[in-house]
Amino acid sequence: MKNDYYEKLGPYIKMQREKTTMTQLDVAEMLSVDRTTYTHWEKGDRSISVMQLYKLSKILNFSIDAFHDYYNMTKKV
């Protein structure tokens, strides 16, 4: 079963990556994970650890707080 948090986090991560010139493979290699694992994160159908999310935010230059603000504004009541 999908989780609302990850369903919104995935597209957010994808949007941040697409602002760069990096591919999914580029980012996956920087995180030392398989590309398919990274793809699942972008689709929002697999959870990501806090540590990996932190590393990803540094690689893609986005604020985790900004995502949390976005999530809280759009979450289902």
PDB file of N, CA, C, O and CB in Angstrom:
ATOM      1  N   MET A   1       0.832  -1.179   0.000  1.00  0.00           N
ATOM      2  CA  MET A   1       0.000   0.000   0.000  1.00  0.00           C
ATOM      3  C   MET A   1       0.882   1.249   0.000  1.00  0.00           C
ATOM      4  O   MET A   1       1.854   1.341   0.749  1.00  0.00           O
ATOM      5  CB  MET A   1      -0.949  -0.006   1.211  1.00  0.00           C
ATOM      6  N   LYS A   2       0.523   2.197  -0.848  1.00  0.00           N
ATOM      7  CA  LYS A   2       1.307   3.414  -0.946  1.00  0.00           C
ATOM      8  C   LYS A   2       1.061   4.319   0.258  1.00  0.00           C
ATOM      9  O   LYS A   2       0.002   4.274   0.885  1.00  0.00           O
ATOM     10  CB  LYS A   2       0.979   4.153  -2.240  1.00  0.00           C
ATOM     11  N   ASN A   3       2.039   5.120   0.558  1.00  0.00           N
ATOM     12  CA  ASN A   3       1.988   6.061   1.660  1.00  0.00           C
ATOM     13  C   ASN A   3       1.893   7.465   1.082  1.00  0.00           C
ATOM     14  O   ASN A   3       2.661   7.824   0.190  1.00  0.00           O
ATOM     15  CB  ASN A   3       3.229   5.914   2.588  1.00  0.00           C
ATOM     16  N   ASP A   4       0.956   8.261   1.584  1.00  0.00           N
ATOM     17  CA  ASP A   4       0.740   9.616   1.077  1.00  0.00           C
ATOM     18  C   ASP A   4       2.021  10.447   1.101  1.00  0.00           C
ATOM     19  O   ASP A   4       2.280  11.220   0.179  1.00  0.00           O
ATOM     20  CB  ASP A   4      -0.341  10.312   1.892  1.00  0.00           C
ATOM     21  N   TYR A   5       2.816  10.291   2.146  1.00  0.00           N
ATOM     22  CA  TYR A   5       4.057  11.042   2.270  1.00  0.00           C
ATOM     23  C   TYR A   5       4.989  10.752   1.096  1.00  0.00           C
ATOM     24  O   TYR A   5       5.510  11.669   0.461  1.00  0.00           O
ATOM     25  CB  TYR A   5       4.751  10.708   3.592  1.00  0.00           C
ATOM     26  N   TYR A   6       5.191   9.464   0.819  1.00  0.00           N
ATOM     27  CA  TYR A   6       6.108   9.090  -0.261  1.00  0.00           C
ATOM     28  C   TYR A   6       5.518   9.366  -1.638  1.00  0.00           C
ATOM     29  O   TYR A   6       6.253   9.623  -2.591  1.00  0.00           O
ATOM     30  CB  TYR A   6       6.472   7.621  -0.149  1.00  0.00           C
ATOM     31  N   GLU A   7       4.188   9.313  -1.744  1.00  0.00           N
ATOM     32  CA  GLU A   7       3.543   9.651  -3.018  1.00  0.00           C
ATOM     33  C   GLU A   7       3.803  11.104  -3.401  1.00  0.00           C
ATOM     34  O   GLU A   7       3.875  11.433  -4.585  1.00  0.00           O
ATOM     35  CB  GLU A   7       2.033   9.393  -2.938  1.00  0.00           C
ATOM     36  N   LYS A   8       3.943  11.968  -2.408  1.00  0.00           N
ATOM     37  CA  LYS A   8       4.227  13.383  -2.684  1.00  0.00           C
ATOM     38  C   LYS A   8       5.726  13.654  -2.726  1.00  0.00           C
ATOM     39  O   LYS A   8       6.181  14.527  -3.465  1.00  0.00           O
ATOM     40  CB  LYS A   8       3.569  14.274  -1.627  1.00  0.00           C
ATOM     41  N   LEU A   9       6.489  12.913  -1.942  1.00  0.00           N
ATOM     42  CA  LEU A   9       7.934  13.097  -1.928  1.00  0.00           C
ATOM     43  C   LEU A   9       8.554  12.702  -3.267  1.00  0.00           C
ATOM     44  O   LEU A   9       9.453  13.383  -3.760  1.00  0.00           O
ATOM     45  CB  LEU A   9       8.559  12.282  -0.798  1.00  0.00           C
ATOM     46  N   GLY A  10       8.082  11.615  -3.849  1.00  0.00           N
ATOM     47  CA  GLY A  10       8.651  11.131  -5.104  1.00  0.00           C
ATOM     48  C   GLY A  10       8.647  12.172  -6.214  1.00  0.00           C
ATOM     49  O   GLY A  10       9.704  12.480  -6.764  1.00  0.00           O
ATOM     50  N   PRO A  11       7.476  12.727  -6.562  1.00  0.00           N
ATOM     51  CA  PRO A  11       7.447  13.757  -7.613  1.00  0.00           C
ATOM     52  C   PRO A  11       8.251  15.004  -7.243  1.00  0.00           C
ATOM     53  O   PRO A  11       8.805  15.672  -8.116  1.00  0.00           O
ATOM     54  CB  PRO A  11       6.010  14.155  -7.907  1.00  0.00           C
ATOM     55  N   TYR A  12       8.313  15.310  -5.957  1.00  0.00           N
ATOM     56  CA  TYR A  12       9.095  16.460  -5.505  1.00  0.00           C
ATOM     57  C   TYR A  12      10.579  16.218  -5.784  1.00  0.00           C
ATOM     58  O   TYR A  12      11.279  17.101  -6.279  1.00  0.00           O
ATOM     59  CB  TYR A  12       8.861  16.727  -3.993  1.00  0.00           C
ATOM     60  N   ILE A  13      11.047  15.015  -5.463  1.00  0.00           N
ATOM     61  CA  ILE A  13      12.443  14.653  -5.744  1.00  0.00           C
ATOM     62  C   ILE A  13      12.702  14.719  -7.243  1.00  0.00           C
ATOM     63  O   ILE A  13      13.712  15.270  -7.681  1.00  0.00           O
ATOM     64  CB  ILE A  13      12.768  13.235  -5.201  1.00  0.00           C
ATOM     65  N   LYS A  14      11.788  14.157  -8.025  1.00  0.00           N
ATOM     66  CA  LYS A  14      11.949  14.172  -9.481  1.00  0.00           C
ATOM     67  C   LYS A  14      12.039  15.601 -10.006  1.00  0.00           C
ATOM     68  O   LYS A  14      12.887  15.910 -10.843  1.00  0.00           O
ATOM     69  CB  LYS A  14      10.783  13.435 -10.156  1.00  0.00           C
ATOM     70  N   MET A  15      11.158  16.470  -9.511  1.00  0.00           N
ATOM     71  CA  MET A  15      11.167  17.866  -9.935  1.00  0.00           C
ATOM     72  C   MET A  15      12.510  18.526  -9.609  1.00  0.00           C
ATOM     73  O   MET A  15      13.047  19.282 -10.419  1.00  0.00           O
ATOM     74  CB  MET A  15      10.016  18.636  -9.263  1.00  0.00           C
ATOM     75  N   GLN A  16      13.042  18.242  -8.436  1.00  0.00           N
ATOM     76  CA  GLN A  16      14.323  18.818  -8.040  1.00  0.00           C
ATOM     77  C   GLN A  16      15.455  18.285  -8.922  1.00  0.00           C
ATOM     78  O   GLN A  16      16.346  19.037  -9.316  1.00  0.00           O
ATOM     79  CB  GLN A  16      14.613  18.512  -6.561  1.00  0.00           C
ATOM     80  N   ARG A  17      15.414  16.977  -9.232  1.00  0.00           N
ATOM     81  CA  ARG A  17      16.453  16.402 -10.094  1.00  0.00           C
ATOM     82  C   ARG A  17      16.382  16.995 -11.493  1.00  0.00           C
ATOM     83  O   ARG A  17      17.413  17.267 -12.108  1.00  0.00           O
ATOM     84  CB  ARG A  17      16.314  14.872 -10.163  1.00  0.00           C
ATOM     85  N   GLU A  18      15.174  17.196 -11.994  1.00  0.00           N
ATOM     86  CA  GLU A  18      15.018  17.717 -13.353  1.00  0.00           C
ATOM     87  C   GLU A  18      15.487  19.169 -13.479  1.00  0.00           C
ATOM     88  O   GLU A  18      15.696  19.652 -14.592  1.00  0.00           O
ATOM     89  CB  GLU A  18      13.563  17.612 -13.782  1.00  0.00           C
ATOM     90  N   LYS A  19      15.652  19.856 -12.373  1.00  0.00           N
ATOM     91  CA  LYS A  19      16.214  21.210 -12.391  1.00  0.00           C
ATOM     92  C   LYS A  19      17.722  21.170 -12.650  1.00  0.00           C
ATOM     93  O   LYS A  19      18.338  22.189 -12.964  1.00  0.00           O
ATOM     94  CB  LYS A  19      15.923  21.931 -11.058  1.00  0.00           C
ATOM     95  N   THR A  20      18.302  19.977 -12.513  1.00  0.00           N
ATOM     96  CA  THR A  20      19.738  19.796 -12.744  1.00  0.00           C
ATOM     97  C   THR A  20      19.927  19.108 -14.089  1.00  0.00           C
ATOM     98  O   THR A  20      18.959  18.851 -14.805  1.00  0.00           O
ATOM     99  CB  THR A  20      20.402  18.966 -11.592  1.00  0.00           C
ATOM    100  N   THR A  21      21.146  18.819 -14.419  1.00  0.00           N
ATOM    101  CA  THR A  21      21.432  18.063 -15.639  1.00  0.00           C
ATOM    102  C   THR A  21      21.638  16.588 -15.326  1.00  0.00           C
ATOM    103  O   THR A  21      22.046  15.820 -16.198  1.00  0.00           O
ATOM    104  CB  THR A  21      22.671  18.630 -16.346  1.00  0.00           C
ATOM    105  N   MET A  22      21.359  16.184 -14.085  1.00  0.00           N
ATOM    106  CA  MET A  22      21.613  14.805 -13.670  1.00  0.00           C
ATOM    107  C   MET A  22      20.500  13.860 -14.097  1.00  0.00           C
ATOM    108  O   MET A  22      19.324  14.219 -14.142  1.00  0.00           O
ATOM    109  CB  MET A  22      21.788  14.738 -12.170  1.00  0.00           C
ATOM    110  N   THR A  23      20.916  12.643 -14.407  1.00  0.00           N
ATOM    111  CA  THR A  23      19.965  11.578 -14.700  1.00  0.00           C
ATOM    112  C   THR A  23      19.682  10.809 -13.414  1.00  0.00           C
ATOM    113  O   THR A  23      20.338  11.014 -12.393  1.00  0.00           O
ATOM    114  CB  THR A  23      20.508  10.628 -15.812  1.00  0.00           C
ATOM    115  N   GLN A  24      18.696   9.921 -13.484  1.00  0.00           N
ATOM    116  CA  GLN A  24      18.431   9.049 -12.340  1.00  0.00           C
ATOM    117  C   GLN A  24      19.675   8.225 -12.019  1.00  0.00           C
ATOM    118  O   GLN A  24      20.011   8.032 -10.850  1.00  0.00           O
ATOM    119  CB  GLN A  24      17.222   8.122 -12.623  1.00  0.00           C
ATOM    120  N   LEU A  25      20.346   7.748 -13.037  1.00  0.00           N
ATOM    121  CA  LEU A  25      21.551   6.947 -12.824  1.00  0.00           C
ATOM    122  C   LEU A  25      22.638   7.763 -12.142  1.00  0.00           C
ATOM    123  O   LEU A  25      23.314   7.261 -11.244  1.00  0.00           O
ATOM    124  CB  LEU A  25      22.067   6.394 -14.152  1.00  0.00           C
ATOM    125  N   ASP A  26      22.815   9.007 -12.551  1.00  0.00           N
ATOM    126  CA  ASP A  26      23.818   9.875 -11.916  1.00  0.00           C
ATOM    127  C   ASP A  26      23.570   9.976 -10.415  1.00  0.00           C
ATOM    128  O   ASP A  26      24.480   9.799  -9.604  1.00  0.00           O
ATOM    129  CB  ASP A  26      23.800  11.284 -12.551  1.00  0.00           C
ATOM    130  N   VAL A  27      22.327  10.262 -10.067  1.00  0.00           N
ATOM    131  CA  VAL A  27      21.982  10.457  -8.654  1.00  0.00           C
ATOM    132  C   VAL A  27      22.110   9.134  -7.898  1.00  0.00           C
ATOM    133  O   VAL A  27      22.649   9.101  -6.792  1.00  0.00           O
ATOM    134  CB  VAL A  27      20.541  11.024  -8.512  1.00  0.00           C
ATOM    135  N   ALA A  28      21.624   8.062  -8.483  1.00  0.00           N
ATOM    136  CA  ALA A  28      21.717   6.755  -7.838  1.00  0.00           C
ATOM    137  C   ALA A  28      23.168   6.395  -7.537  1.00  0.00           C
ATOM    138  O   ALA A  28      23.482   5.909  -6.450  1.00  0.00           O
ATOM    139  CB  ALA A  28      21.078   5.677  -8.721  1.00  0.00           C
ATOM    140  N   GLU A  29      24.039   6.632  -8.492  1.00  0.00           N
ATOM    141  CA  GLU A  29      25.463   6.325  -8.278  1.00  0.00           C
ATOM    142  C   GLU A  29      26.049   7.181  -7.168  1.00  0.00           C
ATOM    143  O   GLU A  29      26.857   6.695  -6.377  1.00  0.00           O
ATOM    144  CB  GLU A  29      26.260   6.535  -9.571  1.00  0.00           C
ATOM    145  N   MET A  30      25.656   8.444  -7.097  1.00  0.00           N
ATOM    146  CA  MET A  30      26.162   9.318  -6.028  1.00  0.00           C
ATOM    147  C   MET A  30      25.682   8.853  -4.647  1.00  0.00           C
ATOM    148  O   MET A  30      26.357   9.069  -3.640  1.00  0.00           O
ATOM    149  CB  MET A  30      25.715  10.772  -6.275  1.00  0.00           C
ATOM    150  N   LEU A  31      24.513   8.215  -4.617  1.00  0.00           N
ATOM    151  CA  LEU A  31      23.956   7.708  -3.359  1.00  0.00           C
ATOM    152  C   LEU A  31      24.367   6.254  -3.093  1.00  0.00           C
ATOM    153  O   LEU A  31      24.045   5.699  -2.042  1.00  0.00           O
ATOM    154  CB  LEU A  31      22.429   7.817  -3.382  1.00  0.00           C
ATOM    155  N   SER A  32      25.077   5.640  -4.046  1.00  0.00           N
ATOM    156  CA  SER A  32      25.492   4.234  -3.945  1.00  0.00           C
ATOM    157  C   SER A  32      24.290   3.297  -3.811  1.00  0.00           C
ATOM    158  O   SER A  32      24.296   2.361  -3.011  1.00  0.00           O
ATOM    159  CB  SER A  32      26.431   4.046  -2.750  1.00  0.00           C
ATOM    160  N   VAL A  33      23.250   3.577  -4.623  1.00  0.00           N
ATOM    161  CA  VAL A  33      22.086   2.688  -4.684  1.00  0.00           C
ATOM    162  C   VAL A  33      21.849   2.312  -6.143  1.00  0.00           C
ATOM    163  O   VAL A  33      22.347   2.971  -7.056  1.00  0.00           O
ATOM    164  CB  VAL A  33      20.812   3.368  -4.062  1.00  0.00           C
ATOM    165  N   ASP A  34      21.092   1.260  -6.344  1.00  0.00           N
ATOM    166  CA  ASP A  34      20.746   0.844  -7.695  1.00  0.00           C
ATOM    167  C   ASP A  34      19.795   1.870  -8.318  1.00  0.00           C
ATOM    168  O   ASP A  34      18.997   2.485  -7.611  1.00  0.00           O
ATOM    169  CB  ASP A  34      20.105  -0.569  -7.688  1.00  0.00           C
ATOM    170  N   ARG A  35      19.878   2.053  -9.630  1.00  0.00           N
ATOM    171  CA  ARG A  35      19.006   3.016 -10.300  1.00  0.00           C
ATOM    172  C   ARG A  35      17.535   2.669 -10.096  1.00  0.00           C
ATOM    173  O   ARG A  35      16.700   3.564  -9.958  1.00  0.00           O
ATOM    174  CB  ARG A  35      19.327   3.073 -11.792  1.00  0.00           C
ATOM    175  N   THR A  36      17.212   1.376 -10.076  1.00  0.00           N
ATOM    176  CA  THR A  36      15.812   1.001  -9.891  1.00  0.00           C
ATOM    177  C   THR A  36      15.300   1.409  -8.507  1.00  0.00           C
ATOM    178  O   THR A  36      14.133   1.775  -8.365  1.00  0.00           O
ATOM    179  CB  THR A  36      15.640  -0.507 -10.090  1.00  0.00           C
ATOM    180  N   THR A  37      16.146   1.351  -7.505  1.00  0.00           N
ATOM    181  CA  THR A  37      15.755   1.820  -6.172  1.00  0.00           C
ATOM    182  C   THR A  37      15.458   3.309  -6.225  1.00  0.00           C
ATOM    183  O   THR A  37      14.445   3.769  -5.697  1.00  0.00           O
ATOM    184  CB  THR A  37      16.865   1.526  -5.128  1.00  0.00           C
ATOM    185  N   TYR A  38      16.344   4.053  -6.862  1.00  0.00           N
ATOM    186  CA  TYR A  38      16.120   5.497  -6.979  1.00  0.00           C
ATOM    187  C   TYR A  38      14.839   5.795  -7.759  1.00  0.00           C
ATOM    188  O   TYR A  38      14.081   6.694  -7.396  1.00  0.00           O
ATOM    189  CB  TYR A  38      17.320   6.170  -7.663  1.00  0.00           C
ATOM    190  N   THR A  39      14.605   5.039  -8.826  1.00  0.00           N
ATOM    191  CA  THR A  39      13.390   5.229  -9.626  1.00  0.00           C
ATOM    192  C   THR A  39      12.147   5.011  -8.768  1.00  0.00           C
ATOM    193  O   THR A  39      11.175   5.757  -8.887  1.00  0.00           O
ATOM    194  CB  THR A  39      13.379   4.266 -10.836  1.00  0.00           C
ATOM    195  N   HIS A  40      12.169   4.006  -7.914  1.00  0.00           N
ATOM    196  CA  HIS A  40      11.037   3.759  -7.014  1.00  0.00           C
ATOM    197  C   HIS A  40      10.827   4.937  -6.066  1.00  0.00           C
ATOM    198  O   HIS A  40       9.689   5.281  -5.746  1.00  0.00           O
ATOM    199  CB  HIS A  40      11.262   2.466  -6.208  1.00  0.00           C
ATOM    200  N   TRP A  41      11.910   5.552  -5.619  1.00  0.00           N
ATOM    201  CA  TRP A  41      11.765   6.732  -4.760  1.00  0.00           C
ATOM    202  C   TRP A  41      11.066   7.853  -5.510  1.00  0.00           C
ATOM    203  O   TRP A  41      10.180   8.513  -4.966  1.00  0.00           O
ATOM    204  CB  TRP A  41      13.138   7.209  -4.253  1.00  0.00           C
ATOM    205  N   GLU A  42      11.466   8.070  -6.771  1.00  0.00           N
ATOM    206  CA  GLU A  42      10.835   9.131  -7.562  1.00  0.00           C
ATOM    207  C   GLU A  42       9.372   8.830  -7.861  1.00  0.00           C
ATOM    208  O   GLU A  42       8.559   9.746  -7.981  1.00  0.00           O
ATOM    209  CB  GLU A  42      11.591   9.333  -8.864  1.00  0.00           C
ATOM    210  N   LYS A  43       9.041   7.572  -7.979  1.00  0.00           N
ATOM    211  CA  LYS A  43       7.644   7.193  -8.221  1.00  0.00           C
ATOM    212  C   LYS A  43       6.812   7.282  -6.944  1.00  0.00           C
ATOM    213  O   LYS A  43       5.582   7.320  -6.995  1.00  0.00           O
ATOM    214  CB  LYS A  43       7.570   5.773  -8.794  1.00  0.00           C
ATOM    215  N   GLY A  44       7.485   7.315  -5.811  1.00  0.00           N
ATOM    216  CA  GLY A  44       6.786   7.389  -4.529  1.00  0.00           C
ATOM    217  C   GLY A  44       6.258   6.057  -4.049  1.00  0.00           C
ATOM    218  O   GLY A  44       5.392   6.015  -3.175  1.00  0.00           O
ATOM    219  N   ASP A  45       6.763   4.964  -4.605  1.00  0.00           N
ATOM    220  CA  ASP A  45       6.262   3.663  -4.174  1.00  0.00           C
ATOM    221  C   ASP A  45       7.266   2.868  -3.340  1.00  0.00           C
ATOM    222  O   ASP A  45       7.107   1.663  -3.147  1.00  0.00           O
ATOM    223  CB  ASP A  45       5.868   2.858  -5.374  1.00  0.00           C
ATOM    224  N   ARG A  46       8.290   3.544  -2.852  1.00  0.00           N
ATOM    225  CA  ARG A  46       9.230   2.914  -1.926  1.00  0.00           C
ATOM    226  C   ARG A  46       9.710   3.981  -0.946  1.00  0.00           C
ATOM    227  O   ARG A  46       9.938   5.130  -1.324  1.00  0.00           O
ATOM    228  CB  ARG A  46      10.439   2.258  -2.689  1.00  0.00           C
ATOM    229  N   SER A  47       9.858   3.589   0.302  1.00  0.00           N
ATOM    230  CA  SER A  47      10.317   4.542   1.314  1.00  0.00           C
ATOM    231  C   SER A  47      11.811   4.819   1.150  1.00  0.00           C
ATOM    232  O   SER A  47      12.555   4.029   0.570  1.00  0.00           O
ATOM    233  CB  SER A  47      10.025   4.008   2.732  1.00  0.00           C
ATOM    234  N   ILE A  48      12.210   5.947   1.673  1.00  0.00           N
ATOM    235  CA  ILE A  48      13.613   6.353   1.647  1.00  0.00           C
ATOM    236  C   ILE A  48      14.013   6.668   3.082  1.00  0.00           C
ATOM    237  O   ILE A  48      13.241   7.276   3.825  1.00  0.00           O
ATOM    238  CB  ILE A  48      13.850   7.593   0.693  1.00  0.00           C
ATOM    239  N   SER A  49      15.201   6.263   3.469  1.00  0.00           N
ATOM    240  CA  SER A  49      15.652   6.520   4.839  1.00  0.00           C
ATOM    241  C   SER A  49      15.924   8.015   5.029  1.00  0.00           C
ATOM    242  O   SER A  49      16.148   8.751   4.068  1.00  0.00           O
ATOM    243  CB  SER A  49      16.926   5.689   5.163  1.00  0.00           C
ATOM    244  N   VAL A  50      15.900   8.425   6.248  1.00  0.00           N
ATOM    245  CA  VAL A  50      16.184   9.827   6.571  1.00  0.00           C
ATOM    246  C   VAL A  50      17.589  10.201   6.106  1.00  0.00           C
ATOM    247  O   VAL A  50      17.797  11.294   5.579  1.00  0.00           O
ATOM    248  CB  VAL A  50      16.035  10.079   8.090  1.00  0.00           C
ATOM    249  N   MET A  51      18.536   9.316   6.296  1.00  0.00           N
ATOM    250  CA  MET A  51      19.918   9.594   5.901  1.00  0.00           C
ATOM    251  C   MET A  51      20.030   9.736   4.385  1.00  0.00           C
ATOM    252  O   MET A  51      20.706  10.639   3.892  1.00  0.00           O
ATOM    253  CB  MET A  51      20.855   8.481   6.401  1.00  0.00           C
ATOM    254  N   GLN A  52      19.366   8.842   3.645  1.00  0.00           N
ATOM    255  CA  GLN A  52      19.407   8.940   2.184  1.00  0.00           C
ATOM    256  C   GLN A  52      18.701  10.210   1.712  1.00  0.00           C
ATOM    257  O   GLN A  52      19.161  10.858   0.771  1.00  0.00           O
ATOM    258  CB  GLN A  52      18.758   7.697   1.538  1.00  0.00           C
ATOM    259  N   LEU A  53      17.595  10.568   2.351  1.00  0.00           N
ATOM    260  CA  LEU A  53      16.896  11.793   1.989  1.00  0.00           C
ATOM    261  C   LEU A  53      17.778  13.008   2.251  1.00  0.00           C
ATOM    262  O   LEU A  53      17.799  13.946   1.453  1.00  0.00           O
ATOM    263  CB  LEU A  53      15.579  11.911   2.766  1.00  0.00           C
ATOM    264  N   TYR A  54      18.499  12.995   3.356  1.00  0.00           N
ATOM    265  CA  TYR A  54      19.416  14.089   3.663  1.00  0.00           C
ATOM    266  C   TYR A  54      20.509  14.194   2.589  1.00  0.00           C
ATOM    267  O   TYR A  54      20.792  15.284   2.092  1.00  0.00           O
ATOM    268  CB  TYR A  54      20.050  13.885   5.059  1.00  0.00           C
ATOM    269  N   LYS A  55      21.118  13.060   2.238  1.00  0.00           N
ATOM    270  CA  LYS A  55      22.158  13.061   1.206  1.00  0.00           C
ATOM    271  C   LYS A  55      21.591  13.541  -0.131  1.00  0.00           C
ATOM    272  O   LYS A  55      22.231  14.310  -0.849  1.00  0.00           O
ATOM    273  CB  LYS A  55      22.765  11.650   1.051  1.00  0.00           C
ATOM    274  N   LEU A  56      20.386  13.080  -0.452  1.00  0.00           N
ATOM    275  CA  LEU A  56      19.735  13.472  -1.692  1.00  0.00           C
ATOM    276  C   LEU A  56      19.468  14.973  -1.729  1.00  0.00           C
ATOM    277  O   LEU A  56      19.643  15.615  -2.764  1.00  0.00           O
ATOM    278  CB  LEU A  56      18.433  12.705  -1.868  1.00  0.00           C
ATOM    279  N   SER A  57      19.048  15.522  -0.605  1.00  0.00           N
ATOM    280  CA  SER A  57      18.792  16.966  -0.557  1.00  0.00           C
ATOM    281  C   SER A  57      20.067  17.762  -0.797  1.00  0.00           C
ATOM    282  O   SER A  57      20.022  18.843  -1.385  1.00  0.00           O
ATOM    283  CB  SER A  57      18.183  17.355   0.792  1.00  0.00           C
ATOM    284  N   LYS A  58      21.178  17.251  -0.358  1.00  0.00           N
ATOM    285  CA  LYS A  58      22.463  17.923  -0.591  1.00  0.00           C
ATOM    286  C   LYS A  58      22.887  17.806  -2.057  1.00  0.00           C
ATOM    287  O   LYS A  58      23.384  18.766  -2.648  1.00  0.00           O
ATOM    288  CB  LYS A  58      23.555  17.327   0.323  1.00  0.00           C
ATOM    289  N   ILE A  59      22.685  16.620  -2.633  1.00  0.00           N
ATOM    290  CA  ILE A  59      23.057  16.394  -4.029  1.00  0.00           C
ATOM    291  C   ILE A  59      22.219  17.275  -4.955  1.00  0.00           C
ATOM    292  O   ILE A  59      22.742  17.892  -5.883  1.00  0.00           O
ATOM    293  CB  ILE A  59      22.883  14.906  -4.402  1.00  0.00           C
ATOM    294  N   LEU A  60      20.908  17.326  -4.691  1.00  0.00           N
ATOM    295  CA  LEU A  60      19.993  18.062  -5.568  1.00  0.00           C
ATOM    296  C   LEU A  60      19.748  19.500  -5.114  1.00  0.00           C
ATOM    297  O   LEU A  60      19.010  20.250  -5.755  1.00  0.00           O
ATOM    298  CB  LEU A  60      18.675  17.335  -5.651  1.00  0.00           C
ATOM    299  N   ASN A  61      20.372  19.868  -4.011  1.00  0.00           N
ATOM    300  CA  ASN A  61      20.305  21.238  -3.512  1.00  0.00           C
ATOM    301  C   ASN A  61      18.872  21.691  -3.243  1.00  0.00           C
ATOM    302  O   ASN A  61      18.416  22.707  -3.770  1.00  0.00           O
ATOM    303  CB  ASN A  61      20.959  22.178  -4.502  1.00  0.00           C
ATOM    304  N   PHE A  62      18.172  20.917  -2.413  1.00  0.00           N
ATOM    305  CA  PHE A  62      16.840  21.341  -1.985  1.00  0.00           C
ATOM    306  C   PHE A  62      16.725  21.209  -0.477  1.00  0.00           C
ATOM    307  O   PHE A  62      17.470  20.462   0.158  1.00  0.00           O
ATOM    308  CB  PHE A  62      15.740  20.510  -2.688  1.00  0.00           C
ATOM    309  N   SER A  63      15.793  21.937   0.076  1.00  0.00           N
ATOM    310  CA  SER A  63      15.577  21.951   1.514  1.00  0.00           C
ATOM    311  C   SER A  63      14.526  20.911   1.893  1.00  0.00           C
ATOM    312  O   SER A  63      13.427  20.900   1.340  1.00  0.00           O
ATOM    313  CB  SER A  63      15.148  23.353   1.986  1.00  0.00           C
ATOM    314  N   ILE A  64      14.866  20.055   2.822  1.00  0.00           N
ATOM    315  CA  ILE A  64      13.893  19.091   3.317  1.00  0.00           C
ATOM    316  C   ILE A  64      12.741  19.835   3.985  1.00  0.00           C
ATOM    317  O   ILE A  64      11.588  19.417   3.881  1.00  0.00           O
ATOM    318  CB  ILE A  64      14.553  18.095   4.305  1.00  0.00           C
ATOM    319  N   ASP A  65      13.046  20.923   4.661  1.00  0.00           N
ATOM    320  CA  ASP A  65      11.997  21.730   5.294  1.00  0.00           C
ATOM    321  C   ASP A  65      11.006  22.261   4.267  1.00  0.00           C
ATOM    322  O   ASP A  65       9.806  22.306   4.537  1.00  0.00           O
ATOM    323  CB  ASP A  65      12.617  22.894   6.067  1.00  0.00           C
ATOM    324  N   ALA A  66      11.487  22.662   3.095  1.00  0.00           N
ATOM    325  CA  ALA A  66      10.593  23.155   2.053  1.00  0.00           C
ATOM    326  C   ALA A  66       9.635  22.058   1.611  1.00  0.00           C
ATOM    327  O   ALA A  66       8.458  22.324   1.368  1.00  0.00           O
ATOM    328  CB  ALA A  66      11.396  23.677   0.853  1.00  0.00           C
ATOM    329  N   PHE A  67      10.128  20.827   1.506  1.00  0.00           N
ATOM    330  CA  PHE A  67       9.225  19.735   1.153  1.00  0.00           C
ATOM    331  C   PHE A  67       8.205  19.515   2.251  1.00  0.00           C
ATOM    332  O   PHE A  67       7.021  19.335   1.963  1.00  0.00           O
ATOM    333  CB  PHE A  67      10.009  18.445   0.892  1.00  0.00           C
ATOM    334  N   HIS A  68       8.635  19.524   3.505  1.00  0.00           N
ATOM    335  CA  HIS A  68       7.697  19.296   4.605  1.00  0.00           C
ATOM    336  C   HIS A  68       6.614  20.379   4.632  1.00  0.00           C
ATOM    337  O   HIS A  68       5.449  20.086   4.901  1.00  0.00           O
ATOM    338  CB  HIS A  68       8.448  19.259   5.951  1.00  0.00           C
ATOM    339  N   ASP A  69       6.992  21.611   4.358  1.00  0.00           N
ATOM    340  CA  ASP A  69       5.997  22.685   4.273  1.00  0.00           C
ATOM    341  C   ASP A  69       5.006  22.400   3.150  1.00  0.00           C
ATOM    342  O   ASP A  69       3.796  22.548   3.326  1.00  0.00           O
ATOM    343  CB  ASP A  69       6.684  24.050   4.045  1.00  0.00           C
ATOM    344  N   TYR A  70       5.527  21.990   1.997  1.00  0.00           N
ATOM    345  CA  TYR A  70       4.687  21.640   0.853  1.00  0.00           C
ATOM    346  C   TYR A  70       3.761  20.477   1.218  1.00  0.00           C
ATOM    347  O   TYR A  70       2.564  20.522   0.932  1.00  0.00           O
ATOM    348  CB  TYR A  70       5.560  21.273  -0.373  1.00  0.00           C
ATOM    349  N   TYR A  71       4.302  19.462   1.836  1.00  0.00           N
ATOM    350  CA  TYR A  71       3.511  18.288   2.211  1.00  0.00           C
ATOM    351  C   TYR A  71       2.392  18.668   3.175  1.00  0.00           C
ATOM    352  O   TYR A  71       1.246  18.255   2.998  1.00  0.00           O
ATOM    353  CB  TYR A  71       4.409  17.215   2.843  1.00  0.00           C
ATOM    354  N   ASN A  72       2.720  19.442   4.177  1.00  0.00           N
ATOM    355  CA  ASN A  72       1.699  19.827   5.163  1.00  0.00           C
ATOM    356  C   ASN A  72       0.591  20.665   4.547  1.00  0.00           C
ATOM    357  O   ASN A  72      -0.554  20.603   4.997  1.00  0.00           O
ATOM    358  CB  ASN A  72       2.338  20.596   6.305  1.00  0.00           C
ATOM    359  N   MET A  73       0.911  21.441   3.533  1.00  0.00           N
ATOM    360  CA  MET A  73      -0.116  22.259   2.868  1.00  0.00           C
ATOM    361  C   MET A  73      -1.011  21.408   1.981  1.00  0.00           C
ATOM    362  O   MET A  73      -2.152  21.790   1.722  1.00  0.00           O
ATOM    363  CB  MET A  73       0.536  23.368   2.034  1.00  0.00           C
ATOM    364  N   THR A  74      -0.522  20.260   1.507  1.00  0.00           N
ATOM    365  CA  THR A  74      -1.278  19.474   0.538  1.00  0.00           C
ATOM    366  C   THR A  74      -1.765  18.130   1.071  1.00  0.00           C
ATOM    367  O   THR A  74      -2.434  17.393   0.346  1.00  0.00           O
ATOM    368  CB  THR A  74      -0.441  19.244  -0.669  1.00  0.00           C
ATOM    369  N   LYS A  75      -1.449  17.797   2.311  1.00  0.00           N
ATOM    370  CA  LYS A  75      -1.828  16.467   2.804  1.00  0.00           C
ATOM    371  C   LYS A  75      -3.338  16.354   2.957  1.00  0.00           C
ATOM    372  O   LYS A  75      -4.057  17.331   3.164  1.00  0.00           O
ATOM    373  CB  LYS A  75      -1.141  16.173   4.147  1.00  0.00           C
ATOM    374  N   LYS A  76      -3.771  15.112   2.844  1.00  0.00           N
ATOM    375  CA  LYS A  76      -5.205  14.802   2.973  1.00  0.00           C
ATOM    376  C   LYS A  76      -5.626  14.968   4.418  1.00  0.00           C
ATOM    377  O   LYS A  76      -4.902  14.583   5.336  1.00  0.00           O
ATOM    378  CB  LYS A  76      -5.518  13.360   2.479  1.00  0.00           C
ATOM    379  N   VAL A  77      -6.768  15.527   4.609  1.00  0.00           N
ATOM    380  CA  VAL A  77      -7.279  15.734   5.974  1.00  0.00           C
ATOM    381  C   VAL A  77      -8.147  14.571   6.384  1.00  0.00           C
ATOM    382  O   VAL A  77      -8.672  14.554   7.497  1.00  0.00           O
ATOM    383  CB  VAL A  77      -8.076  17.049   6.076  1.00  0.00           C
TER     384      VAL A  77
END
